[in-house]
């Protein structure tokens, strides 16, 4: 296989603020695997609070280029195991390559991934639209500019419940709340009843990722489903979430790709946990992977391309929370342009 990579800094439509900070651009790495004229694509955004940069991913990639280009792709799951041992401390890079491997595999056998996995796209849940932290007026303005059937609202700051109450005055749509580990146990216990009254359907990562004792107490007290995000990064974290959370939010980039994500979904189901698949502001390339997996989910957070001014692929269409591909072409990155990566 021939390997290429491209780096981009994708501007946000609005500055994107969560409890951990603000960014105006999303740095991202795109990898391309080519075999006999077929091309598979994968993507990994760089996230500062996980201490991952595009530059570090490229350094690791180039250091192992000869080994990567010699690998014979005969099974995407076998390819992930090879990558997992090749880059044991770089799950973000493994994700991009795993995604590209699945994309290429789908094109090699002439089937989209959801067909390979025998999934029905019509059973996919609606995706939410994320409202980042801002002034209450600006958050209301973002909501009005983007009418949507379900919203995900970033919280974790003083006055967040007052803001949420004001947003509720402007929409009847279900609200999901994401604290990004921004609350103490005491704060969460105070806010849960308020959010229940405002029609919040679930809360993501209310407490610090390692506050398992606090989560056990909150789990017993909460009248709203609680979903792990930062507390559930990889496969070994899923079992820990039982009796602490009602569900998990899987991020492909953090868990190291499509291959482990499918195992995590199965494990969560066996434990009685609900499953959400979430984005990390990927372009349509990375988001396509979420869409192929979406029939396996309870909830979907795949609005990355909607939050970006610049996309890296065509082919994904959004309409009132529904997402579909323009054409039924095989593979993952549907309708990716051959002239996609002109901004090298």
C-alpha positions in Angstrom: 0.0 0.0 0.0 1.1 3.5 -0.7 0.7 6.0 2.2 0.0 9.7 2.0 -1.0 12.1 4.7 -2.4 15.7 4.8 -2.7 18.1 7.7 -5.3 20.9 8.0 -6.5 23.5 10.5 -10.3 23.7 9.9 -11.9 26.9 11.0 -15.1 26.7 13.2 -18.2 28.6 12.2 -18.3 29.9 15.8 -15.4 29.8 18.3 -15.8 26.4 20.0 -15.8 26.7 23.8 -16.2 23.9 26.4 -15.3 23.9 30.1 -11.7 23.1 29.1 -11.2 26.1 26.9 -11.8 27.8 23.5 -10.5 27.1 20.0 -11.2 28.8 16.6 -9.7 26.0 14.4 -9.6 22.2 14.6 -6.2 20.8 13.6 -6.7 17.4 11.9 -4.6 14.7 10.2 -6.0 12.8 7.2 -4.3 9.6 6.0 -4.7 8.0 2.6 -4.0 4.4 1.8 -3.7 3.5 -1.9 -3.8 0.0 -3.4 -4.1 -0.5 -7.1 -5.8 2.8 -7.7 -8.2 2.4 -4.8 -7.9 4.9 -2.0 -9.0 4.7 1.6 -9.2 7.7 3.9 -9.1 8.2 7.7 -9.0 11.1 10.0 -7.8 12.0 13.5 -8.3 15.4 15.0 -5.7 16.7 17.4 -6.9 17.4 20.9 -4.8 19.6 23.2 -6.1 18.2 26.5 -5.1 14.7 25.4 -1.6 16.1 24.5 -2.0 15.0 20.9 -0.8 17.2 18.0 -0.8 16.7 14.3 3.0 17.1 14.3 3.5 14.2 16.7 1.2 11.9 14.7 3.1 12.7 11.5 6.4 12.0 13.2 5.2 8.6 14.3 3.7 7.9 10.9 6.9 8.8 9.0 9.1 6.7 11.4 7.1 3.6 10.5 6.3 4.4 6.9 8.4 1.4 5.4 6.6 -1.1 7.6 3.2 0.4 7.0 3.6 0.4 3.2 4.7 -3.3 3.2 1.5 -4.5 5.0 -0.9 -6.6 3.0 -4.5 -5.6 3.8 -6.5 -8.9 3.9 -8.6 -8.2 7.0 -9.3 -4.8 8.6 -9.4 -6.3 12.1 -6.0 -7.9 11.6 -4.8 -4.6 10.3 -5.9 -2.8 13.6 -4.0 -5.4 15.7 -0.9 -4.7 13.6 -1.4 -0.9 14.1 -2.1 -1.3 17.8 1.2 -3.0 18.4 3.1 -0.6 16.1 1.8 2.5 17.8 0.9 1.4 21.3 0.9 5.0 22.7 -0.8 6.8 19.8 -4.5 5.8 19.6 -5.4 8.9 17.6 -3.0 7.8 14.8 -4.2 4.2 15.0 -7.7 5.5 14.5 -6.9 7.3 11.3 -5.2 4.3 9.8 -7.8 1.9 11.0 -10.5 4.0 9.5 -8.6 4.2 6.2 -8.1 0.5 6.3 -11.8 -0.2 6.6 -12.5 2.4 3.9 -10.1 0.7 1.5 -11.4 -2.7 2.4 -15.0 -1.7 1.6 -13.8 -0.4 -1.8 -11.8 -3.5 -2.5 -14.8 -5.8 -2.0 -17.3 -3.3 -3.5 -19.6 -2.9 -0.5 -20.3 0.0 2.0 -19.4 -0.9 5.6 -23.0 -0.9 6.9 -23.7 -3.7 4.4 -20.6 -5.6 5.3 -21.8 -5.4 9.0 -25.4 -6.2 7.9 -26.8 -3.0 9.4 -29.9 -1.1 8.4 -29.2 2.7 7.9 -32.9 3.5 8.4 -32.5 2.5 12.1 -29.9 5.1 12.8 -30.9 7.7 15.5 -31.0 11.4 14.8 -27.8 13.4 15.4 -27.8 16.3 17.8 -26.4 19.8 17.0 -23.9 21.2 19.6 -24.2 24.6 21.1 -20.8 25.6 22.5 -20.4 27.8 25.6 -20.9 31.5 24.9 -23.0 34.4 26.3 -26.6 33.3 26.7 -27.7 35.7 23.9 -25.1 34.1 21.5 -26.2 30.6 22.4 -29.8 31.5 21.7 -28.7 33.0 18.4 -26.8 29.9 17.5 -29.9 27.8 18.2 -32.2 30.1 16.1 -29.7 30.0 13.2 -29.6 26.2 13.4 -33.1 24.8 13.9 -32.6 21.2 15.0 -34.7 18.4 16.5 -32.2 17.7 19.4 -29.5 19.9 20.8 -26.4 19.2 22.8 -25.5 22.1 25.1 -22.1 22.6 26.6 -22.2 23.5 30.3 -19.8 23.5 33.3 -19.6 27.2 34.3 -21.2 29.5 36.8 -24.8 30.3 35.7 -25.1 27.3 33.4 -28.5 26.3 34.7 -29.9 29.9 34.2 -28.5 29.8 30.6 -30.2 26.4 30.1 -33.5 27.7 31.4 -33.3 30.6 28.9 -32.5 28.3 26.0 -35.5 26.2 26.9 -37.7 29.2 26.5 -36.7 29.2 22.8 -37.1 25.6 21.8 -39.2 22.5 22.6 -36.5 20.2 21.2 -34.9 17.6 23.6 -31.7 18.9 25.2 -28.6 16.9 26.0 -26.1 18.4 28.4 -22.3 17.9 28.3 -20.4 19.2 31.3 -17.0 17.9 30.1 -16.1 17.0 33.8 -16.9 20.5 34.8 -18.9 19.9 38.0 -18.3 18.7 41.6 -20.6 16.0 43.0 -22.3 18.6 45.1 -22.9 20.9 42.1 -24.2 17.9 40.0 -26.6 16.9 42.8 -28.0 20.4 42.8 -28.3 20.7 39.1 -29.9 17.3 38.2 -33.4 18.2 39.5 -33.2 21.6 37.7 -32.3 19.9 34.4 -35.0 17.3 34.9 -37.5 20.2 35.1 -36.1 21.6 31.9 -36.5 18.4 29.9 -32.8 17.4 29.7 -32.7 13.8 28.3 -29.2 12.9 29.3 -26.0 14.4 30.9 -22.5 13.6 29.6 -19.5 13.4 32.0 -20.7 15.5 34.9 -17.7 14.8 37.2 -14.0 14.5 36.8 -13.0 11.4 34.8 -11.4 9.6 37.8 -14.1 10.5 40.4 -15.6 7.0 40.4 -16.7 7.3 44.1 -18.6 10.5 43.3 -20.1 8.9 40.1 -21.4 5.9 42.1 -23.3 8.3 44.4 -24.6 10.4 41.5 -25.7 7.3 39.6 -27.9 6.3 42.5 -29.4 9.7 42.9 -29.8 10.9 39.3 -33.2 10.9 37.6 -31.5 11.6 34.3 -29.4 9.1 32.4 -25.6 9.8 32.8 -23.2 9.1 30.0 -19.4 8.6 30.4 -17.1 10.4 28.0 -13.7 11.2 29.4 -14.2 8.3 31.9 -14.6 5.9 28.9 -11.7 6.2 26.5 -10.8 2.7 25.6 -12.1 -0.9 25.8 -10.9 -1.5 29.3 -13.0 1.4 30.6 -16.4 0.0 29.5 -16.8 -2.4 32.4 -15.8 0.2 34.9 -18.8 2.3 33.8 -21.4 -0.2 35.0 -23.1 1.1 38.2 -21.5 4.5 37.6 -23.1 5.6 34.4 -26.3 4.6 32.4 -24.4 4.8 29.1 -21.1 5.5 27.4 -20.1 7.9 24.6 -17.6 6.3 22.4 -15.2 8.5 20.4 -13.4 6.7 17.6 -10.3 8.9 17.9 -9.8 8.2 21.6 -10.5 4.5 21.5 -8.3 4.0 18.4 -10.8 3.4 15.7 -13.7 1.5 14.2 -12.4 -1.9 15.1 -12.3 -1.4 18.9 -15.5 0.8 18.8 -17.5 -2.2 17.5 -16.2 -4.3 20.4 -17.0 -1.6 22.9 -20.6 -1.4 21.6 -21.1 -5.1 22.0 -19.5 -5.0 25.5 -21.7 -2.1 26.6 -24.8 -3.9 25.4 -23.9 -7.0 27.4 -23.5 -4.9 30.5 -26.9 -3.2 30.0 -25.4 0.2 29.1 -26.8 2.6 26.5 -24.5 3.6 23.7 -23.8 7.0 22.1 -21.2 7.6 19.4 -19.6 11.0 19.5 -17.5 13.2 17.3 -14.4 15.3 18.0 -15.1 17.9 15.3 -14.0 15.7 12.5 -14.7 16.7 8.9 -17.0 14.5 6.7 -14.2 12.0 6.4 -14.1 11.0 10.0 -17.8 11.6 10.5 -18.6 9.0 7.7 -17.3 6.3 10.0 -19.9 7.3 12.6 -22.7 7.1 10.1 -21.9 3.6 9.0 -21.9 2.5 12.7 -25.0 4.5 13.7 -27.6 1.8 13.3 -26.0 0.1 16.4 -26.6 3.1 18.6 -29.1 4.7 21.0 -27.8 8.3 20.5 -25.7 10.0 17.9 -23.5 13.1 18.1 -22.2 13.4 14.5 -22.4 17.2 13.8 -18.7 17.9 13.3 -19.1 19.0 9.6 -21.9 21.4 10.6 -19.6 23.2 13.1 -16.8 23.7 10.6 -16.6 26.4 7.9 -14.4 24.2 5.8 -15.0 20.5 5.1 -12.6 18.0 3.5 -15.1 15.9 1.6 -18.4 15.9 -0.1 -21.1 13.2 0.2 -22.7 13.6 3.6 -26.1 15.3 3.7 -27.9 16.6 6.8 -31.6 17.3 7.2 -33.3 17.8 10.5 -31.0 15.3 12.3 -31.0 12.7 9.6 -27.8 12.0 7.8 -27.4 10.1 4.5 -24.8 9.6 1.7 -25.3 11.3 -1.7 -24.6 8.0 -3.5 -24.6 4.4 -2.5 -21.0 4.0 -3.6 -19.0 1.4 -1.6 -16.6 2.2 1.1 -16.4 4.7 4.0 -15.6 8.2 2.6 -18.5 8.2 0.2 -18.1 10.6 -2.8 -14.7 11.9 -1.7 -13.3 14.1 -4.5 -10.0 13.1 -6.1 -9.0 16.8 -5.8 -9.9 16.8 -2.1 -6.4 17.4 -0.7 -5.3 20.5 -2.7 -4.5 22.4 0.6 -1.4 20.4 1.5 
